[in-house]
Amino acid sequence: MALTSPKTLETAAVQRRTVRLLSTAQLLSGVGNGATLSIGSLLAVQLSGSSAWAGSVTTVLTLAGAVSALPLAGLAQRRGRRVGLVTGLLAAMLGAISIIVSAATGVFAVLLLGAALLGLGTASNLQARFAAVDLAAPEHRGRSLATVVWAITIGAVAGPNLIQPGAVVGEALGLPAIAGPFVFSVAGLLLAAVLLMIGLRPDPLLLARRLAERTHDGGGRAGAHAGGGRPPRRPLMVGFRAVRSSPQAMLALTSVIAAHGIMVAVMSMTPLHLQELVSGGAAGDHMGHDGGHAMGTDALVIIGFTISMHIAGMFALSPVMGWLTDRVGRTQTIVLGFLLLAVAVAVAGFGQQDPVLVTVGLVVLGIGWSAATISGSTLLAESVEQSQRVMVQGVSDTFMGAAGALGGGFSGFVLSWVGYQGLNMASGVLAVAVLATAAVALAKLPASRLSSPVS
C-alpha cells in the first residue's frame, strides 16, 4: 500500500483550511453583490430620471471588474492571493458606502463610482475561486472551486431579500429606505477582508509556487519557471497567447465569457421588465424619490424574490456542478451548461407575461451559468502551465467582466428595441452557438478520454 508523505498531508490540511476561509469570506461578501443586482437598476432609474440608464450600474460594476482583474492578478503574482483578495474587498466596501451616499444625496455620479468600486470586489470574488485550486489535487479541483463558489449563496440570496429589513435599518439611521441593504453590505465586506487578512496564512499561491519549485529543482533553488516575481509587462497579451496555445484553454475561456455575458444581459433587465409587468406601466413613472415606495410593495417583493432565486440557481448547486466536472468531465459539463442556458432564455422569453415563468427561466439561467462557469474555470486552470496560470486567470476574469459589461450595457437598448422576449432570443442564439462548438469539441475527443475528468 502506498504511503502518503507528511508533506502531502500538510499540504492537504492547508488546502482544506484555505477552502474554509475562502468560503466564509465569500458568504460575507456576497450580500453586497446580491443587493446591487436587485436594487442597482431601480436606483439608477430613480437618480438619473430615465429608464435608459437602467443597465448602467451593472455595466459599470462588471466593466470595473474586468479592468481590475489583471491588476489584481498582478498583485497576487507579486504578493500572493491574500493581498490581492483583501485589496478588492476593501475597495468594494468603499463602493457600498458610496452607494449609500448616492441614495442620500441623489447624485447619480456617486452611484456609478460606488458601482465601479464594487466591481473590484466582484473581481476579488472571481479570483477566490482560482485560489481554491492552487493547492487542490487534480481529481478534486472541480469540487474545491465549486465549494468556494457555492459559499456565496447565502449572502447573495440574502441580499435581494434585505430590501425590507434594510429599509428599517436605513430609516433608523436617517437614510433613504433603498440605501438600507448596503449597510449590511459594508459590514459583510469588512468582515470578509479582516478574515482573509488574518487567516489566509500560508498563502495558497505562494505555497503552491514553492512546492512547484521543489518538484522541478529537486528541493534546490527557486526558478522563474514557477511563476514568481513580477508579472509580464503586457499581461493581457501574454496571458491570451498562453490561452491560444491550448485548444482546451480556448474552449474554456470562450465558455466562461459567453455564459457570463448571456447571464448578465438577461438578469440585469429582468427587474425592469418585472416592474413594468407587475406595476402595469413604464419604469420611470413609478419611481419616487423616497427610495421606491411609489412603485409598489408587490413589485419590490417579486423582484427581490426573482433575483434571489436566480442567484440561488447560480450558486446553490455549485457542489453538484463541481462533482459533475470531476466525475463526468469538464467538456461534458460545459455542454450541459449551455444547453440549460438555451432552455432558460426560451422559458423566460416565451413566458414573459407570467412572473412565475420569468422566475423559472431566471433560476435555470443561474444553473446553466453555474455549470458552464465552474467547468470552464476548472478546465482553464489546468490547461496552462503553472507559471502562466495566474495571468491566464486574470485574462479570463477580464474578458468575463467585459462580456458582462457589454451584456449589461447593450441589454437596455435591446430591451427598448425588441422587448424582453427579443433580448432572450438574442441571448439564445449565442448560447446555441457555443453549445454547438462545445459539442463538436466533445465529439472530437478520443474514446479513451471521454471518461476522463479532464476531458
C-alpha positions, 0 to 999 in steps of 0.5 A: 500500500502506498504511503502518503508523505507528511508533506502531502498531508500538510499540504492537504490540511492547508488546502482544506483550511484555505477552502474554509476561509475562502468560503466564509469570506465569500458568504460575507461578501456576497450580500453586497453583490446580491443587493446591487443586482436587485436594487442597482437598476431601480436606483439608477432609474430613480437618480438619473430620471430615465429608464435608459440608464437602467443597465448602467450600474451593472455595466459599470460594476462588471466593466470595473471588474474586468479592468481590475482583474489583471491588476489584481492578478498582478498583485497576487503574482507579486504578493500572493492571493491574500493581498490581492483578495483583501485589496478588492474587498476593501475597495468594494466596501468603499463602493457600498458606502458610496452607494449609500451616499448616492441614495442620500444625496441623489447624485447619480455620479456617486452611484456609478463610482460606488458601482465601479468600486464594487466591481473590484470586489466582484473581481476579488470574488472571481479570483477566490475561486482560482485560489481554491485550486492552487493547492487542490489535487487534480481529481478534486479541483472541480469540487474545491472551486465549486465549494468556494463558489457555492459559499456565496449563496447565502449572502447573495440570496440574502441580499435581494431579500434585505430590501425590507429589513434594510429599509428599517435599518436605513430609516433608523439611521436617517437614510433613504429606505433603498440605501438600507441593504448596503449597510449590511453590505459594508459590514459583510465586506469588512468582515470578509477582508479582516478574515482573509487578512488574518487567516489566509496564512500560508498563502495558497499561491505562494505555497503552491509556487514553492512546492512547484519549485521543489518538484522541478529543482529537486528541493534546490533553488527557486526558478522563474519557471514557477511563476514568481516575481513580477508579472509580464509587462503586457499581461493581457497579451501574454496571458491570451497567447498562453490561452491560444496555445491550448485548444482546451484553454480556448474552449474554456475561456470562450465558455466562461465569457459567453455564459457570463455575458448571456447571464448578465444581459438577461438578469440585469433587465429582468427587474425592469421588465418585472416592474413594468409587468407587475406595476402595469406601466413604464419604469420611470413613472413609478419611481419616487424619490423616497427610495421606491415606495411609489412603485409598489410593495408587490413589485419590490417583493417579486423582484427581490424574490426573482433575483434571489432565486436566480442567484440561488440557481447560480450558486446553490448547486455549485457542489453538484456542478463541481462533482459533475466536472470531476466525475463526468468531465469538464467538456461534458459539463460545459455542454450541459451548461449551455444547453440549460442556458438555451432552455432558460432564455426560451422559458423566460422569453416565451413566458414573459407575461407570467412572473412565475415563468420569468422566475423559472427561466431566471433560476435555470439561467443561474444553473446553466451559468453555474455549470458552464462557469465552474467547468470552464474555470476548472478546465482553464486552470489546468490547461496552462502551465503553472507559471502562466496560470495566474495571468491566464486567470486574470485574462479570463476574469477580464474578458468575463467582466467585459462580456458582462459589461457589454451584456449589461450595457447593450441589454437596455437598448435591446430591451427598448428595441425588441422587448424582453422576449427579443433580448432572450432570443438574442441571448439564445442564439449565442448560447446555441452557438457555443453549445454547438462548438462545445459539442463538436469539441466533445465529439472530437475527443478520443474514446479513451478520454471521454471518461476522463475528468479532464476531458 
